[in-house]
Amino acid sequence: MSKTSSLLDLDRQYLVHPVINFREHERRGVTVLESGHGAYLRDIDGHELLDAFSGLWCVNVGYGQESIVRVAAEQMMRLPYA
């Protein structure tokens, strides 16, 4: 079994996707995301998708912001949890 098919099976068995249409999800199947840059995500088939929810929650500055990664890493070296 490939890593991808294993991920697809695990998704079907255990994950709940709260902001989707379940019938459409069953019909179309699972989308496995591989990476993100700016406001876009890329799936394992190479399709780019606009992450329309990113600005609402935890990725409001986009994916791959190196300046944020650098500053966050520096802070975690000083005090990772408080």
MODELLER restraints for C-alpha pairs under 7 A, 6 or more apart:
rsr = mdl.restraints
at = mdl.atoms
rsr.add(forms.Gaussian(group=physical.xy_distance, feature=features.Distance(at['CA:8:A'], at['CA:30:A']), mean=6.42, stdev=0.5))
rsr.add(forms.Gaussian(group=physical.xy_distance, feature=features.Distance(at['CA:31:A'], at['CA:43:A']), mean=6.67, stdev=0.5))
rsr.add(forms.Gaussian(group=physical.xy_distance, feature=features.Distance(at['CA:32:A'], at['CA:43:A']), mean=5.56, stdev=0.5))
rsr.add(forms.Gaussian(group=physical.xy_distance, feature=features.Distance(at['CA:32:A'], at['CA:44:A']), mean=5.97, stdev=0.5))
rsr.add(forms.Gaussian(group=physical.xy_distance, feature=features.Distance(at['CA:33:A'], at['CA:41:A']), mean=6.83, stdev=0.5))
rsr.add(forms.Gaussian(group=physical.xy_distance, feature=features.Distance(at['CA:33:A'], at['CA:42:A']), mean=5.87, stdev=0.5))
rsr.add(forms.Gaussian(group=physical.xy_distance, feature=features.Distance(at['CA:33:A'], at['CA:43:A']), mean=4.11, stdev=0.5))
rsr.add(forms.Gaussian(group=physical.xy_distance, feature=features.Distance(at['CA:33:A'], at['CA:44:A']), mean=6.01, stdev=0.5))
rsr.add(forms.Gaussian(group=physical.xy_distance, feature=features.Distance(at['CA:34:A'], at['CA:42:A']), mean=5.73, stdev=0.5))
rsr.add(forms.Gaussian(group=physical.xy_distance, feature=features.Distance(at['CA:34:A'], at['CA:43:A']), mean=5.10, stdev=0.5))
rsr.add(forms.Gaussian(group=physical.xy_distance, feature=features.Distance(at['CA:34:A'], at['CA:44:A']), mean=5.53, stdev=0.5))
rsr.add(forms.Gaussian(group=physical.xy_distance, feature=features.Distance(at['CA:35:A'], at['CA:41:A']), mean=5.77, stdev=0.5))
rsr.add(forms.Gaussian(group=physical.xy_distance, feature=features.Distance(at['CA:35:A'], at['CA:42:A']), mean=5.29, stdev=0.5))
rsr.add(forms.Gaussian(group=physical.xy_distance, feature=features.Distance(at['CA:36:A'], at['CA:42:A']), mean=5.95, stdev=0.5))
rsr.add(forms.Gaussian(group=physical.xy_distance, feature=features.Distance(at['CA:36:A'], at['CA:63:A']), mean=5.37, stdev=0.5))
rsr.add(forms.Gaussian(group=physical.xy_distance, feature=features.Distance(at['CA:36:A'], at['CA:64:A']), mean=6.91, stdev=0.5))
rsr.add(forms.Gaussian(group=physical.xy_distance, feature=features.Distance(at['CA:37:A'], at['CA:62:A']), mean=6.72, stdev=0.5))
rsr.add(forms.Gaussian(group=physical.xy_distance, feature=features.Distance(at['CA:37:A'], at['CA:63:A']), mean=4.50, stdev=0.5))
rsr.add(forms.Gaussian(group=physical.xy_distance, feature=features.Distance(at['CA:37:A'], at['CA:64:A']), mean=5.25, stdev=0.5))
rsr.add(forms.Gaussian(group=physical.xy_distance, feature=features.Distance(at['CA:38:A'], at['CA:62:A']), mean=4.38, stdev=0.5))
rsr.add(forms.Gaussian(group=physical.xy_distance, feature=features.Distance(at['CA:38:A'], at['CA:63:A']), mean=4.73, stdev=0.5))
rsr.add(forms.Gaussian(group=physical.xy_distance, feature=features.Distance(at['CA:38:A'], at['CA:64:A']), mean=6.46, stdev=0.5))
rsr.add(forms.Gaussian(group=physical.xy_distance, feature=features.Distance(at['CA:39:A'], at['CA:50:A']), mean=6.01, stdev=0.5))
rsr.add(forms.Gaussian(group=physical.xy_distance, feature=features.Distance(at['CA:39:A'], at['CA:51:A']), mean=5.65, stdev=0.5))
rsr.add(forms.Gaussian(group=physical.xy_distance, feature=features.Distance(at['CA:39:A'], at['CA:62:A']), mean=5.06, stdev=0.5))
rsr.add(forms.Gaussian(group=physical.xy_distance, feature=features.Distance(at['CA:39:A'], at['CA:63:A']), mean=6.50, stdev=0.5))
rsr.add(forms.Gaussian(group=physical.xy_distance, feature=features.Distance(at['CA:40:A'], at['CA:48:A']), mean=6.30, stdev=0.5))
rsr.add(forms.Gaussian(group=physical.xy_distance, feature=features.Distance(at['CA:40:A'], at['CA:49:A']), mean=5.45, stdev=0.5))
rsr.add(forms.Gaussian(group=physical.xy_distance, feature=features.Distance(at['CA:40:A'], at['CA:50:A']), mean=4.57, stdev=0.5))
rsr.add(forms.Gaussian(group=physical.xy_distance, feature=features.Distance(at['CA:40:A'], at['CA:51:A']), mean=5.43, stdev=0.5))
rsr.add(forms.Gaussian(group=physical.xy_distance, feature=features.Distance(at['CA:41:A'], at['CA:48:A']), mean=5.62, stdev=0.5))
rsr.add(forms.Gaussian(group=physical.xy_distance, feature=features.Distance(at['CA:41:A'], at['CA:49:A']), mean=5.14, stdev=0.5))
rsr.add(forms.Gaussian(group=physical.xy_distance, feature=features.Distance(at['CA:41:A'], at['CA:50:A']), mean=6.35, stdev=0.5))
rsr.add(forms.Gaussian(group=physical.xy_distance, feature=features.Distance(at['CA:41:A'], at['CA:51:A']), mean=6.28, stdev=0.5))
rsr.add(forms.Gaussian(group=physical.xy_distance, feature=features.Distance(at['CA:42:A'], at['CA:48:A']), mean=4.52, stdev=0.5))
rsr.add(forms.Gaussian(group=physical.xy_distance, feature=features.Distance(at['CA:42:A'], at['CA:49:A']), mean=6.19, stdev=0.5))
rsr.add(forms.Gaussian(group=physical.xy_distance, feature=features.Distance(at['CA:54:A'], at['CA:60:A']), mean=5.36, stdev=0.5))
